[in-house]
C-alpha cells in the first residue's frame, strides 16, 4: 500500500516507548557482521511495539524474497523471528511471529535441502535437518504457545532458530 511505502521511506520505529530500539526501513545484515553471532536477549515487552517490529521485519523479508527472518539479521539482537513458509505478502494467513522460541523435541526423520540465507546473498548450502520439530514460544502478546511444525515449515523455523543461537550455516 502506498501510504505504508511512504511511511517506510520516511523511516519508522515504535509508535510507543519500547526497550527494543530500531528504526525502519530495516536492512538485512550481511555476513561477517558480528551482530549475526552476538548473544540475543529475551523479549520481555509484548504488544504494540513487538507487533510493529514484526510487521517491519516481514516487509524487509518480503522485499528480499525471503520466507524467514530472525531479528539479528536486521541488527536487532533479540530472540524474535518471523516467517512465512509461503514467502508471499498475499498469504498473511501463513505468517508466524515467535518470541523467545525453544525447541522441545525433534522428530527422528531427517532430510537434506539446499538452503539459502538473506545474510549470505547468492550462497546456498545443503543442510540436513529433522522434518518435524516441537516448539514452544510466545506470541506478540506474550501468550505461551506450543505446537509441532512439519516439512518445509519445520525447516524454516530451524534455520531462523539457528540465527537466534548465533549459528550460521
Secondary structure as UniProt FT lines:
FT   HELIX           2..10
FT   TURN            31..32
FT   HELIX           34..36
FT   HELIX           48..63
FT   TURN            64..65
FT   STRAND          68..70
FT   HELIX           71..74
FT   STRAND          80..84
FT   TURN            85..86
FT   TURN            89..90
FT   HELIX           92..94
FT   STRAND          95..106
FT   STRAND          110..116
FT   TURN            118..119
FT   TURN            121..122
FT   STRAND          124..130
FT   STRAND          132..138
FT   TURN            140..141
FT   STRAND          144..150
FT   HELIX           151..164
FT   TURN            165..166
//
